[in-house]
Amino acid sequence: MLKQYETVFIATPVLSENQMKEAVAKYVNLIKDNGGEVVYEEDWGLKTLAYPIQYKTSGFYYLIQFAADPSFVDVLETQYHRDERILRFLTVALDKDALAYAEKRRSNRKAKAEAPKEEPVVVKEEPVVEAEPEVNVEPEEPSAEAEQDQE
């Protein structure tokens, strides 16, 4: 009988995008090759860690929900231990409440992805030009010293 599981692993941040895809593909194929079924995958992306792990302060998070035989979890976790790209992992069995929550989370995420994105309305304001204050400058009469200098 297949049981529902959810596994989250943190991969080292020094991986390129292709290397991360290869690591994910390795574990997805491992699940499928051992009679399991991948129900859902979610890439959480690069996140900052709460504390350093192997001198790394960030990591790539990835979630895989799958159905497999209970004995397969040991095989999967052994592979996680052997892979130097994986910093941490956690695999949990899902009960009926967790399955309902996971389904709700997936449907909400799918609805958000399919919803048309509204572009923000930008209101263009015309620049306000402040009028310069009028300064009445009356010409000064030449002083007596200025007249003497001109002569």
Secondary structure, DSSP 8 states (H G I E B T S, - for coil): --EEEEEEEEE-TT--HHHHHHHHHHHHHHHHHTT-EEEEEEEEEEEEEEEEETTEEEEEEEEEEEEE-TTHHHHHHHHHHH-TTEEEEEEEE--HHHHHHHHHHHHHHHHHHHS----------------------------HHHHHHH-
